Amino acid sequence: MHAFKLSHRHPDLGIPAPADAILRIAVTFKGRQNTGPTKLSARLSSTSIDSFAPLPGEIEKAIEGLRQHGFVVTGKGRMTVSVRGTVAQFERSFGTKLATIALDKSLNYSAPQVYYPPEGAQWQPDPKLYDLIDDAYIQWPHIYLADPNTHARAPDVNYFHLDVLTDVPNKLNVPPIHRERQHGEGIRVAMIDTGFDHSHPFFCRNNFTSSVVLAPSATNRRTDPGSHGTGESANVFAIAPKVTFIGVKLGDDANPNGGASILEGFQEALKHKPHVITVSMCYDLRETSGRGELKQLPNGLKPLEAEIQAAIAAGIVVVFSAGNGHYAFPASMPEVLSVGGAFVAEDGSMRASDYSSAFTSGIYSGRHVPDVCGLVGMLPYGDYIMLPVPPGGAIDTDNAQHDGTKPGDGWAVFSGTSASAPQIAAVCALLLQKNPCLTPAEVKALLVRTAIDVKEGNANPASDPEGKGIKAGPGKDGATGGGLVDAFAAWLQA
């Protein structure tokens, strides 16, 4: 798993976008306020979001108008609609021209480029269509927080690392909850990721069960060429082995660049009425100078913000990775449970993971990321937890260059906040099993209040404008939030 690294990117905005390329587009609506969430000067919250809900019939009229312009509806949430269409359809419908913007290949974007109006491009939408909606935003590719048959037993590696089934729950103080015969039964956890190959012997041998659903354009419920979702999902089962696990696959096996957006995956997850949604992906909202977070949320991400706020208002606990040196959104949203990283060494000593992000948001005033921490390794690679992955998949092959495993053995040692988010999402499931009436805010407060203080170390320097990494210290701090989650202590107070 690779942490964020600064790079100099000079996209060529002069290359026209191919007319037949497919776009993922988020559509917002005006609602009762007669203004959409993207036009609001103040930030959205889970208490104000209801006032922006579309009026009865508003979405249906817009869907029909979009269909008449050739767009295909791929997802529908409470606040937004996701559609797809070609570059030519978008340019014709909205009176603009799109250019090809290349993205840094080293940062593990879900696609190598995005087609987007360059600065100063005209914007003259069809008035009849525009009257039916608030706005339409092309969705940028998101960042996966990892890089790319005798598989039942994990291989031996000659350095300290954690076994996901024993060490991870032990260090988060989960076993006392299991001894009370609570393992997450009856709680639905939706995980949005590359895919989930749960035919791996690790899952079969341990009788872990799951269902996998496909987000728009994703293919094949049984495979995961990207490997990320398969490995990270093991963290959920280690903590709450009997949750109702719903994997939402974003990946398109035939076209690695053609999978679903986070918004489309989130809209699909909502259909399954989860109690907890966990996402180990992000958008890096870094200023062009590289030395801080943007001061305003880009309008193209406000549809996702609105759906997340609506989900939290409905009582769903939403968990996002804090980032691996990224200025990670949506983890920066105050209502989201953002999960960073702490490293527990072989001798039991703890320190902040220098692989994990920690920052004060420039968009959400007073917001510090993370809220709490799970278990994350250290730079340069975050090699820390032995996890099952599809044999021959991206992580299996790439990580073998440094983690002591072999290509094709179906195992890799990795972590990052991609691992800590599902760990803590599973702890949330245990809390909700004990007390289903807990609100998302109460779950977060419980975890922060009972966490183990992490007093040493620094977070990732790439998420610090000073380039040093925010320092941990006694009490709640900027590097680790409340500290390393103590599942049993939180469970006792639930």
N, C-alpha and C positions, 0 to 999 in steps of 0.2 A: 504494500500500500504506500503510495507516494504522497508526501505532504505538498502543500502549495509551494511553488518556487516562482520568484519574480522573473519575468521575461519581457523582452521588448517586442511588441507586436505592431506591425504597420500594415493593416489590412488595405488592400487595393479596392477603393470604393468605385473605381471606374469600370469594373467588369460587370456587365449587365447580368441579371439573374436569368437562368434558363426558363423559358416560358412554361415548360411542362413540369417543372419541379413542384413538389407538393409542400404546402405550408400548413403548419399547425397554428390555429388562430383562436384566441380567446375573445368572446363577445360579452360585453356588459350592458346593463339596462338602466333606464332612468329611475324607475320606481316611484314611490309616493312623493319623494322630494323633488321630482322632475329634474333631478341631476344624478348622474351615476357616481359610483364610488371612486372612479378615477378623477373626477372633477372636484372632489372634496378637498378644501384647503387643510382641514384638520385631519388627523389620522383616524382610521377606522378602529373600532374596538368591538369586543363581543357583546357589549351592551347597546352600542349604536347601530349595529349591523342590520337589525330588523327594519329600521326606517328606510333602508335602501333595497328592500326586497322588491322584486318586480311585481307589478299589479297583475291581478288575475287576467289571463289571456295574453299578457304582453309577450311572454316568451314564445308562445305558440304562433302569434302573428309574425314575430321576428324570424322564427324557424322557417315559416313558409316563404317569407321574403328572401331569406338567404338561399333557400333551395331554388327559387326562381333564378337566382344569379349563378347557380351551378355549384354551390357549396354543399358539402355533406356533413350532417351533424354527427359527431363522434362521442359527445359526452354532454350531460346535462346535470348541473348542480342546482342548488337552491338559488344562487345569485347569478350564475354565469352559464354560458353554453360554449362548448368547444366545437369548432368546425374545421374542416379541411377543404382545401381548394388549391388550384394551381396558381403559379405566379401570374399567369396571364389573366385568370379570373379576378385575382385580388387587384391587379393594376387597373383592370377595366372597371371594377365595381367601386374602387375608392380613388380613382383618378390620380394615380401616382406611378412612379417607376421604382423598381427594386434593384439593388446592387448585390453582388456577391461579397460577403465579408468573411475572410478566412479566420479561423480560430486557432489558437495555439495547440498543436497536437500533443504537447507534453502534459497538458492539464486535464486529460481524461474527460473532455466534453463528450456528450452523447452523439455529436455529429461534427465533422471537420469544418463546416461553414454554416452561415445563416444567410438567408436572403431577406434584405431589410431596406427600407427607404433611407438613402444617405442623407446627411444633414442638408437642409435646404430643399429637399424634394417637395414637389407640389402635392397637395392633398385636397382633392375635389371629389368627394364621394357622391354617388348617386343620391339625390335628395330623398327619393321615396324609400330607399333602403335605410338611409341614415336616420330618417324620422322614426324608424322602428327600433333603433338600438341607441345605446349610449356611445359606444365606440368599439373598435375591433383592433386587436393587438397580436401581431405575429409573436409566437413564443420562441425565445432563444433556447438553444440546447442547454441542458443542465449538466452539472458536473457530478459524476459518480465519485464518491470519496474513497476510491481504491483504484489501482491499475491492474491494468491488465497484466481375472479380476480378483485382485487381492487388495482391495481398498478398504476392507472393514476395519483394519487396525491402523492406527496412526504410526508413521515411521518414527524412529528414534533420531533426535537431533542433539548435538553435543553442546547445548547452551541452555540457560534457564529460560523456560517458557511455561505457559499455562495450558493445562488440559481443560477444554471447554466444559466438559460434563462434571468435573470435580472441583478444579481450582477456581473457576469463575464463580459458581454459586457460593463456595466457601468464603472467598474474599469479599463477597457482597453480603455475607451473613444470611444466606437463604435457608440452609438446612434446618434451623429451628422451625421455620414455617412448614417445610415439608413434613417434619415430624408431627405437626398438627394436622396432617393429611389434607393440606390445601396445596394444590398444584396448578391453580388457574382454571379449574373446571367451570364451565358456563360463561366464561369471558371470551369475547371475540376480539382478537388482535389482527388487524390488517397491516401487512407490511408491503410497501410499494418498492419494487426493485427490478433488477435486470431480468430475473426469472428464478425458478426454484426447481432444481433437479433433486427431488426427494426420493428418487430411486437409489440414491447412493446408499451403500450398506450401513453407513452410520445411522441414517434415519430409520431404515428397516429393522436393523438389529435392536434398536432401542424402542421400537413400536411407537415412534412419533408419527402422528397423522396430520394431514393438512389438506386443504383444497386450494387450488390455484385457478384464478380467473384472469382473463386477458383484457388488458386495456386496449383502446382502439389501435389497430394495426399490429398489435403484438401477435405472435404465432406460437403454437405448440406449448401446451401447458406443462409438458413433462421435461422440457429442456431448459438449459441456461448457459449458452455459449459465453456470456459475459462473466459467469461464475460468481459474481458479487453477491447476489441475493441468496444463493444456495449456502455459501459459507457463513454469511452474517445471520441467516435465520437460525443457525445452530445456537446462537446466543439466546434466542427466545426460548427454545426448548430446554436449554440447560437450566433456566431460571423457573419457567412455568411450563412443565412438560405436557400438561393436559389442557392447555388453552385450546380454543377453537381457532386454529391458525388459518388465516385467509391471505394467501400470497397474491398480490396484484402484479402481474408481469408486464413490464414496459417494452421488453425487447422483441424485435422482429428478426427471427433467425436468418431469414434470407437476405435481409438488408440491415446491417448493423447501424446504419444511420437513419433508419426509417421508423424507429419505435415511437412510443407515445410520450407526450410531455408529462411533467409532474402534475399539472392541472388535470389532464385527462385521466391519469392514474388515480388522483385524489377523488375525482367525480365517480370513477368506477368503485373505489373503496366505499364511498358513502352508500352505494346501493345495498351493501351487505350489512348495514346497521352495526358497525363495529363499536366496541367500547373504547378501544385504543387504536390509533393509527400511528405507525412509526415509519420514518423515512430517513434513509442514510444517503441523501443527495442534497445538493444545494445550488444556489446561484452565488457567485462571488462578486459582491457589490463593492469592488475596489476602485478607488479613484484612479484616473489615468496615470497619476504620478506614482501609484503603487504604495503610497504611504498613509493610507487611511481609507475609511469607508465613505461612500457617497453620502451626500447630505439630504438627498431626496430619493424615495423609492421610485424606480422607473415605472411609468404608467403600464407598461406591458406586464408587470408582475402584480398589479393591483387586483386583477381578477382572481389570481391564486390567493392573495391576501384575503379577499372577501370570502371565498369559500372556506378558508381555514377559520376565519372569525365566526362564520355561521356554524361550522361544525363544533367549535368550542362552546358557543352559546347554546348549542343543543346538548351539551354535556359530554362530548367526546374528548378524551385526553389525546392531544396531538403532540407527538414527540419528534424532534428533528435533531440531527447531528449538528454540533457546534462548528464543525469544519476542521480541516487539517491545515491550519494556517490561512484559511479563507476568511473573509468578512462575510460570513454565511447568512444568506436569507433562504428560507423563512425562520431559521433559528433565532434571528434578531428580533422577531415579533415578541412583544412582552408577554402575551398570553400563551405562547408556545412553551412547552417544556424543552429547553435546550440542554443537550448533554455533552459535556466535555470529557476530559480524561485525566485520570490519576494512574501512576505507575506504582505497583506494589512489588518490591524487590524480593529476592529469594530469602533474605533475612527478615522480611516483614516490614521493613521501613517503607515509607510512602513519600512520594514527591509528585508535583505537578508534571504531567506529560508534556515534554517540549514538542510533541507531535500535534497536540490539540490546540485549536484556536481559543483565544480569550481576548475580548475587546469590548470597548464601550461604544454603543451604536451612535452613529452620527445622524441616523434617520429617526429613531425612536428615543426621544429624550429620556435620560436616566436609565436606559436599558443596558444591563451588563450581561454578557454572554461568557460562560455558561451559567445555568442555574445550579446544576449538580454534576457529578462526574460518575462515569463507569470506568472500566479497566481498559487502558490504552497504553501501548508501548512507546518507545522513545525513537527520536531521530537516529539514523537517517531513514529507516524503512518501517518502523513500527512493528517489527517482527516480535510477536508476543503471545498470541493465542493460536494453538493448533486447531485448524478448522477444516471440515470436509468440503471439497470442491469437485466439480465435474472433471473426471480424468481427461487431461489434454486440453482443458479450457484455458482461458486467458490467464487467470491468476495462477493456476497450477503450473503453467509453463513459465510465465514471467518471474514469479517469486522464487522458483527453483534456482535462479541465478544467485540468490543471496540468503535464502532461509534454511538451507540444509536439507530440503526435501528434493525429490527427483521429479523431473517432468513426466507426467502420465501416471503418477502414483495416487492421484485423487486427494491429495492433502496439501495444505499450505499454511505457513505461520504468518499471520498478519493481524491487524487490529484497526487502529485509527478510530475516529469517532463514529465511523460506520459500524463498529462493533459495540461501542458504549451505548448508542441510542437504543438498539433492540434489547440490550441487557436491561436497561432501566424501563423500557416499555413493558417488559415482562414483569418487573417488580410492580409496576402500576397495576397490572392484571391481578397480581396477588392481593394488592390492597383493595381493589374493587370487588374481588371475590368475597373478602371479609365484610366490606361495607359498600354495597352497590350505590348508596346515596351520596358518596363523595363527589364533589364537583371537581372539574379540572384544576381550579385554583386551590382547592383544599388538598388535592393529591400533590401538587407542586409544593405547597407549604409544608406538608408532612415530610416530604423527602428532604427539603432544605433544612428544616428544623432538626431532624434526627441524623443528618449526615455526619460522617467522621471527618474531623478537621484535618486538612492537608496543609502543612505549615512550610514545606520546603519546595524548592524548585521554581522553574519558570515555564510559562506556556510558550507556544510557538512564536518565534521572533517575527515570522512573516505576517502575523495578525496584530503587530504592535507598531504604531507609527514611528516609535523610537528605534525599532529594529532589535530590541533586546529580549522581548517576551515578557509579558506581565508577570510579576513575581507573586508567589504564594506567601501567605503569612498567617499568623494566628487569627482565628475567627473567619467569618465570611470574607472572601477576598476575590479580586478580579480574575485570578488565574483558574480557580477551581470552584467558584461560587460557594455553595454551602459545604462542599467537600465530596468525599467518596460516599456513595449511597450505602446506608446500613439498612438492609431490607427488613430485618426482624424488628429493629427499633421503630421503624415507620409503621410496620404491621401492628405492633402492640398498641400504637396510638390511633390506628385507623378507626 
